[in-house]
Every structure is written in structure tokens, then in C-alpha cells.
Amino acid sequence: MQPADYLFLLSALLMLAGIILTNETDFPWAKFVFCAGGAGYIVYRIKMAYHGDDFRLKRLNRLYGFCGLLVIMTGYLMFIDNNAFIVLMLLLALLELYLSFRSENYRKNSDKN
């Protein structure tokens, strides 16, 4: 694992802890825990951005940017006490899952050619 992967793992755990603490308890710092994880997630995505010429990987990279916007919107909805942040987190998780499989599959296929 690269050092950046540890940042992603820590960020994901902080975001998960923030979501759980917000829903299950009245922990006043839960929103800040989520936002710290969200900031780490965005830094990771910026650091791992694709800068090549492949159109498909550029498109997948733009979708990762959209995931970053979803993290920002989720944090905002948490701070205004709107429960719609749960829907955005579900959308973020599904999109991240799709993108991880899609980009890995494309990279494997392009390495074969």
C-alpha cells in the first residue's frame, strides 16, 4: 500500500464514524469528524488525479470530482441538520463502488492490449 492509500483509509473511517455518531448519538463533534474525513478524501482524490490522454480515464476522474462535491454537500447538510445527507452518502458509496470496479477493469484491459 502506498502512503496515500492510508490517507484514503483513514478518511473513510473518519467519515463513517462521523455518520454513525451523528445518527446514533448526540455527539456534538460528529459533524467535524465527518468533515475531517471528507477533507482527507478530497485531498486523496486530488493527489491521485489522472493527468494522461486517455478519454475514459479522464471521464472517470471527473466522476471522482463529482464524488468530492457530494462529500461537501453531505457535510453542509449535516451542519444544517437535514437528514437528506444519508441519501447523499448512499449515492456517494454506490458511485465510489462503481468507479473503483470500472477504473480497475479498464486498466486491466488496457494493460493487456
N, C-alpha and C positions, 0 to 999 in steps of 0.2 A: 504494500500500500504506500502511496505517495503521501507526503505531509498534507497536501491539500485534501486528500480523502478523509483524513482525521478531522479537518475543519468541517467537512460536509456531515460526517457522522455526529460530531458534537452539536452542530447547528440543528440537525434533525431531532436529536434527543432534547435539546432545549425547546424547540418548537412543540414537540409532543408533550413535554412536561408543562409548558405554558397552557396548552389546550386542556389538558387533564385538570390542572389546578384551577383553571377558570370555570370549567363545568362542574367539578365535583366539590370544590371548596370555595370559600370566600377569601382566599389568599390575595391580599392587596397587590402584591408584586408579580402576580402571574402574567399580567399583560406585558410587563417589562421583560420577563423571562422569555416569552414568545418573541418579542421584538428583537431581543439579543440574538436568538436563534435565527430569526428572519434576516437580520443584518449579516450574520455569518453565511447564510445560504446565498444571499445576493453577492457577497464578496467571492464566494467559491465559484458561482456561475460566471462572474466577470473574469476571474483568473483562468478558468477553463474554457473560455470562449474560443470558437473555431474561427481562424482567420485565413483559411485557404480559399480555393477557387471552386470547390465542389458545391453545386447549387443545392443539392439535397441536404448536405450537412449545414449549409448556411440557413436553410429553411428551418431545420431542427433547432439551430442555435437561436433563431428568432422566437421560436416557441418556448425555449428556455427563458428568454427575456420576458415573455408573457407570464411565465410562472413566477418570475420575480415581481411583476406587477400584482399578481394575485396575492403574494405574501404581504405586500404593502397594503393592499386593500383589506386583507384579513386583519392585520394589525389595527388599522383605522376602525374597522367595525367592532373590534374588541374594545377599543377605548371609548367608543360612544355607546357601549352596552347594547349592541344589536346582535341578536342571536343568528343572524344570517351568515356570520363568519364561519359557522360549521359547514354550510353549503360550499363556501369558497375553499375551505380546507379539503373537503371531499373532492372538489373539482381539481384542486392542485395535486392531490395524491394520485388521482386517476391519470391526469395529464403527465405527471412525472413518471409514472409506471409505463405508460405508453411510449414516451420518449426514450426512456432508458432501453427498452427492448428494441425499439425501432432503430436507434442510432447504433447499438451494438450489432444488430443483424446487418445493417447496411455496411458497417466497417468490415465485418467478416466477409461479406460477399464481395466487396471491392478489393480486399486483400487477395482473394482467390484469382481475380482477373488480372 
